[in-house]
Amino acid sequence: MSRRFSPRNRAEPCLPYEKTLEVRDGCICLFVQRAARGLARRFDEAFRSLRLTHGQFSLLMALNRPQPPVMREVAALLGMDRTTLTAALKSLERRRLVEVRTDAQDRRSRRLVLTPAGRTLLAAAYPCWKAAHAAIETMLGTPRAKRLRASLARLAVDGEPATARKPRSRRSRTAG
């Protein structure tokens, strides 16, 4: 038999509401998540006419190299696991913007190839990114934008499992 909610039989919260306010007003993770969603909406709007999302643009840009990268390189660059990358590639493959090919030297590895259609779309998307990025950089101011990038890069590296990152030299660990 389930109990219906009413003000009289409401269970007391285990955690005081003040703690909720503390998290709402001070949690860096929450602030970064909200900012990321806001940025995503801005860039998604910038790419809308090209039927591209900010994530797809980042993925296509990660493939824009002289030699097609292997999946693990792209996953590391984008800060995602290979399963998530595989899922993200599906729609780009369906649109024939990307091809996944077996590596000639290591048949266990997959190379991600930007197709001519993918290169054309990426070239068309770049000015959209440039304009949206410039607007955000102007809003923040260049010095703040540089500090923000540095702080976010530090958080991204520090958030990786120890096995996924290259060991830092003793000197850089002690540097302030």
Rosetta blueprint (number, residue, H / E / L):
1 M L
2 S L
3 R L
4 R L
5 F L
6 S L
7 P L
8 R L
9 N L
10 R L
11 A L
12 E L
13 P L
14 C L
15 L L
16 P L
17 Y H
18 E H
19 K H
20 T H
21 L H
22 E H
23 V H
24 R H
25 D H
26 G H
27 C L
28 I H
29 C H
30 L H
31 F H
32 V H
33 Q H
34 R H
35 A H
36 A H
37 R H
38 G H
39 L H
40 A H
41 R H
42 R H
43 F H
44 D H
45 E H
46 A H
47 F H
48 R H
49 S H
50 L H
51 R L
52 L L
53 T L
54 H H
55 G H
56 Q H
57 F H
58 S H
59 L H
60 L H
61 M H
62 A H
63 L H
64 N L
65 R L
66 P L
67 Q L
68 P L
69 P L
70 V E
71 M H
72 R H
73 E H
74 V H
75 A H
76 A H
77 L H
78 L H
79 G L
80 M L
81 D L
82 R H
83 T H
84 T H
85 L H
86 T H
87 A H
88 A H
89 L H
90 K H
91 S H
92 L H
93 E H
94 R H
95 R L
96 R L
97 L L
98 V E
99 E E
100 V E
101 R E
102 T E
103 D L
104 A L
105 Q L
106 D L
107 R L
108 R L
109 S L
110 R E
111 R E
112 L E
113 V E
114 L E
115 T L
116 P H
117 A H
118 G H
119 R H
120 T H
121 L H
122 L H
123 A H
124 A H
125 A H
126 Y H
127 P H
128 C H
129 W H
130 K H
131 A H
132 A H
133 H H
134 A H
135 A H
136 I H
137 E H
138 T H
139 M H
140 L H
141 G L
142 T H
143 P H
144 R H
145 A H
146 K H
147 R H
148 L H
149 R H
150 A H
151 S H
152 L H
153 A H
154 R H
155 L H
156 A H
157 V H
158 D H
159 G L
160 E L
161 P L
162 A H
163 T H
164 A H
165 R L
166 K L
167 P L
168 R L
169 S L
170 R H
171 R H
172 S H
173 R H
174 T H
175 A L
176 G L
